[in-house]
Every structure is written in C-alpha cells, then in structure tokens.
Amino acid sequence: MDTLEQYRQLIRHILIEHTKIPFSYGDIQFETVFDSEQDRYLLMILGREPAYDFSPTVTRRVHGCLIHIDIIDGKIWIQRDGTEEGVATELVRAGIPKEQIVLGFRSQELRRDSGFAVT
C-alpha cells in the first residue's frame, strides 16, 4: 500500500473514532464526509443545543465542521481542528512524521515555529 493510501485510511479511521465520542450537551450527531477523489475529509456536527441565553427550554440549530483535513501535494493539511487534544497529535502518535503535517488553520508565520511542516 502506498503512502497516500495509508494517509487516507488513517484519516478516515481517526474521524470515525471521533464519531464515537458523545457530545457533552444537546442532541448533536456527527457526520463524516470522505471525498477520496479530491482528498478532502470532514467531520461535521449537526443537531440542536440548549439556548440558555433565551430560555432553559429553547434550543438552537447546530451545524458546522469540527475537523477538516485535506491531502495536498502528498502532505496532510489540517484546515480545521475543533478537538481538545488536536488531530495533529493523533497523527503523530499514529506514526506520521511532523514534516508531513501542515497546520493549515495557522498563518504561515506561526507554522514556522510549530515543529510541523510550513507548506
């Protein structure tokens, strides 16, 4: 199996594992979106959460991207990471070298000092 396919499988596995962690409040579900042709991988959240600023019984719609990862030019680009631990940490723990991971949600200036790939 080539390196890109290993990256794809690992990313899918990590995102699926995140769907197994219950959301701490509200009625929130997870959806994975895997586009292997464009190498784009998303973990979406959707549902309803309490809107305590209005009333204890009112809820509001939740819809957003928790994790967005792309594979660009052979590197793993983390475009969005809304997790506590950090997807980059999970990738490194799984054996991906830091120089193959780009923290795309940070500016290029901040990436220089991160220990991860700059571009």
PyMOL commands that set and color helices and strands:
alter all, ss='L'
color gray80, all
select helices_A, chain A and resi 3-19+87-93+98-100+108-111
alter helices_A, ss='H'
color red, helices_A
select strands_A, chain A and resi 27-35+40-50+59-72+75-81+101-103
alter strands_A, ss='S'
color yellow, strands_A
deselect
rebuild
show_as cartoon
